[in-house]
Amino acid sequence: MESLKIEELAQEILLLAQRRLMVDLRFLCKASRQFKLNGMKEEELDGLMATDGKKLCYVPERIVQAFKEDQHRPVRVLLHLTLHCMLGHPFRGQDKVSDIWNLASDVAVEKIIRQLDLYSCSLQGDEGQQEWLPVLEEYCPHMTAEELYRYFLDRGLEEGRQGKLAQLFEKDSHFLWNLGENRRDVRRNRGKDEKNRQDGGDKKTGEEDAKEAEEEVTVSDEMLRQSGEDETEEKLKRRKRRMVQKEWKEIAKQAETDLKTFSKRYGQQAGALMDGLASITFEECDYSEFLRRFGGQHEVMQLSEDEFDMIYYTYGLKKYGNIPLIEPLEFRDDKRIREFVIAIDTSGSVQGDIVQNFLQKTCDVLRQTGSFTERVKIYLIQCDAQIQHIEEIESLDSLEDVIAGLRLYGFGGTDFGPVFQYVDGLIESGELTDLNGLIYFTDGAGMYPEKKPEYKTAFVFNRDDYISPHVPYWAIRAVLTTDNIKVLNG
């Protein structure tokens, strides 16, 4: 009877925390209603709460005790794990070092909570976090889990420092995040234990060997059957996990829209959250399709498989009944590129191999899609705060040669203006008469031209934090991650 009363009280506390969040943060209304309460025994859960994106697991006695000690704590932990789900943390760590990913995710979420500055989520131990956050922000300006994870991996974390950070930023249990991997480990260990049991022991008589062999066959059959069931169960779990991940992505998109709509209400308080949501709602562009936007209509001499002479078509139907005669037309208007400018930002943060991969990808796409006319004029311009190097290229083969021996010049600041001034000069002098467009490859923000150019312009940002910098209204914008550039080129 007492345990039932505690369970009811714990549920009431959690529902109260949920309502508190919905009042304080309107954009979390849908997210807060996603969880199904699931009480657990103390030995089944370390920590106050845990979630897999669907169930909210908790130990009733701990919830009641935490509420007695600090009424804000259940609200804080509920917000913490809700943000984990909305930012996709439980679904994105399978290929990462789990303890580092857990820490990075906790720090990212706690940074958001500190920035939201809600009285209902404030805790006494928050001062300790404030000592570390400015240090981490110096190296991870957006404070996303991905950015922090890379920083922790690159810099390395001493065991003492990692433990200290975990103590300050960890609020919930992550044991439900990687259950599939744990099950596979258990099954592998079970197989090893069985093999060790079979290999060990004293030699048996022939009768005992036969009996043991029969038992081993039975055990092996049982293990195979169990293994098959486990595999089927894991596939089902992965499918459900993908569905839950998709649901949370939609919730993240809705939250991002609400935040933008009510941006005046939240202001700078939601900055870290917006950066975190960007990595979830981010849709990487199809670079091949992106390049096709720069095509211009030029008549190309070739057979068109999409058009044919209607006279022969109708004659065939009349003459032979159901056999049309089809002769493809010899010409068609096709989107082809004749003149093109590729500008490369060679400021101090640029990486040569990334630039080379990007150029190779651009060349490959243009070659594979037949996007160029036979005679072309390509300008490859390197610029940091001023133009450093210019290559004029007249064929894709020549572009391939330039890429293979590419040498970068510059490594200063970033100013986009000089490239546009140079291209405008080429147009005025008649060097460029049919410019299809300019693509500017950069990894960050710079100074843009004050007026709109007379030609199509795109900025392709190489960003691994999924943040898409602001561009003028007249520019096309695309974001490619480093991994995407490498994969496309590979």
VENCOR-V635852 format. One record per residue. N is the residue number from 0. NEAR is the number of other ideal C-beta (glycine too) atoms within 12 Angstrom. Layout:
# VENCOR-V635852
((N:NEAR) (N:NEAR))
This chain:
# VENCOR-V635852
((0:7) (1:11) (2:16) (3:12) (4:14) (5:24) (6:24) (7:19) (8:25) (9:34) (10:26) (11:20) (12:35) (13:40) (14:23) (15:23) (16:41) (17:33) (18:21) (19:26) (20:37) (21:23) (22:17) (23:29) (24:36) (25:20) (26:34) (27:40) (28:20) (29:26) (30:38) (31:32) (32:19) (33:30) (34:34) (35:17) (36:27) (37:24) (38:29) (39:28) (40:16) (41:19) (42:8) (43:18) (44:27) (45:20) (46:29) (47:38) (48:45) (49:37) (50:41) (51:34) (52:38) (53:25) (54:24) (55:39) (56:36) (57:42) (58:29) (59:34) (60:25) (61:32) (62:39) (63:28) (64:20) (65:31) (66:29) (67:16) (68:16) (69:22) (70:21) (71:30) (72:34) (73:42) (74:41) (75:40) (76:40) (77:48) (78:39) (79:43) (80:49) (81:44) (82:48) (83:49) (84:46) (85:47) (86:46) (87:40) (88:45) (89:38) (90:37) (91:32) (92:30) (93:22) (94:12) (95:25) (96:19) (97:24) (98:24) (99:27) (100:31) (101:37) (102:36) (103:43) (104:46) (105:43) (106:46) (107:44) (108:43) (109:43) (110:41) (111:44) (112:43) (113:36) (114:29) (115:35) (116:22) (117:28) (118:16) (119:27) (120:34) (121:22) (122:29) (123:12) (124:21) (125:26) (126:13) (127:17) (128:33) (129:19) (130:15) (131:30) (132:29) (133:15) (134:18) (135:35) (136:25) (137:12) (138:19) (139:32) (140:21) (141:33) (142:41) (143:41) (144:44) (145:38) (146:32) (147:44) (148:35) (149:24) (150:30) (151:32) (152:19) (153:14) (154:19) (155:12) (156:24) (157:11) (158:11) (159:10) (160:18) (161:26) (162:15) (163:19) (164:32) (165:27) (166:17) (167:27) (168:39) (169:32) (170:39) (171:40) (172:30) (173:37) (174:22) (175:36) (176:34) (177:29) (178:26) (179:28) (180:22) (181:20) (182:22) (183:21) (184:16) (185:18) (186:24) (187:17) (188:14) (189:20) (190:21) (191:15) (192:16) (193:22) (194:16) (195:12) (196:15) (197:20) (198:10) (199:10) (200:11) (201:8) (202:9) (203:15) (204:10) (205:10) (206:10) (207:14) (208:16) (209:13) (210:14) (211:20) (212:16) (213:14) (214:18) (215:20) (216:15) (217:14) (218:21) (219:18) (220:14) (221:16) (222:23) (223:17) (224:14) (225:20) (226:22) (227:15) (228:16) (229:24) (230:18) (231:14) (232:19) (233:22) (234:16) (235:15) (236:24) (237:22) (238:15) (239:21) (240:29) (241:19) (242:18) (243:28) (244:29) (245:18) (246:25) (247:37) (248:28) (249:22) (250:33) (251:38) (252:25) (253:25) (254:38) (255:30) (256:18) (257:26) (258:34) (259:20) (260:15) (261:17) (262:18) (263:11) (264:17) (265:28) (266:15) (267:16) (268:24) (269:34) (270:26) (271:39) (272:43) (273:36) (274:36) (275:46) (276:37) (277:33) (278:38) (279:34) (280:30) (281:31) (282:17) (283:26) (284:25) (285:16) (286:35) (287:22) (288:17) (289:30) (290:37) (291:26) (292:24) (293:37) (294:30) (295:27) (296:15) (297:25) (298:17) (299:24) (300:15) (301:20) (302:17) (303:19) (304:13) (305:12) (306:18) (307:20) (308:18) (309:15) (310:15) (311:19) (312:20) (313:16) (314:16) (315:19) (316:16) (317:14) (318:13) (319:13) (320:8) (321:9) (322:14) (323:19) (324:19) (325:21) (326:18) (327:17) (328:22) (329:15) (330:14) (331:20) (332:17) (333:26) (334:25) (335:30) (336:40) (337:29) (338:34) (339:40) (340:41) (341:45) (342:45) (343:45) (344:44) (345:38) (346:31) (347:16) (348:24) (349:30) (350:23) (351:21) (352:18) (353:33) (354:36) (355:27) (356:29) (357:41) (358:38) (359:29) (360:32) (361:44) (362:37) (363:24) (364:30) (365:36) (366:22) (367:17) (368:24) (369:21) (370:33) (371:37) (372:29) (373:17) (374:17) (375:32) (376:28) (377:40) (378:35) (379:41) (380:35) (381:36) (382:41) (383:33) (384:22) (385:26) (386:30) (387:28) (388:23) (389:26) (390:27) (391:23) (392:29) (393:22) (394:20) (395:30) (396:17) (397:21) (398:31) (399:22) (400:18) (401:30) (402:32) (403:14) (404:14) (405:28) (406:18) (407:29) (408:24) (409:28) (410:21) (411:22) (412:23) (413:32) (414:28) (415:38) (416:25) (417:31) (418:43) (419:35) (420:23) (421:30) (422:36) (423:24) (424:17) (425:27) (426:22) (427:14) (428:11) (429:11) (430:19) (431:28) (432:15) (433:24) (434:31) (435:35) (436:36) (437:40) (438:43) (439:45) (440:42) (441:41) (442:33) (443:30) (444:24) (445:33) (446:23) (447:27) (448:27) (449:12) (450:14) (451:16) (452:31) (453:18) (454:29) (455:28) (456:36) (457:35) (458:39) (459:42) (460:38) (461:38) (462:36) (463:31) (464:32) (465:33) (466:32) (467:31) (468:29) (469:14) (470:25) (471:23) (472:11) (473:20) (474:28) (475:27) (476:27) (477:36) (478:34) (479:37) (480:31) (481:26) (482:20) (483:29) (484:35) (485:20) (486:14) (487:27) (488:24) (489:11))
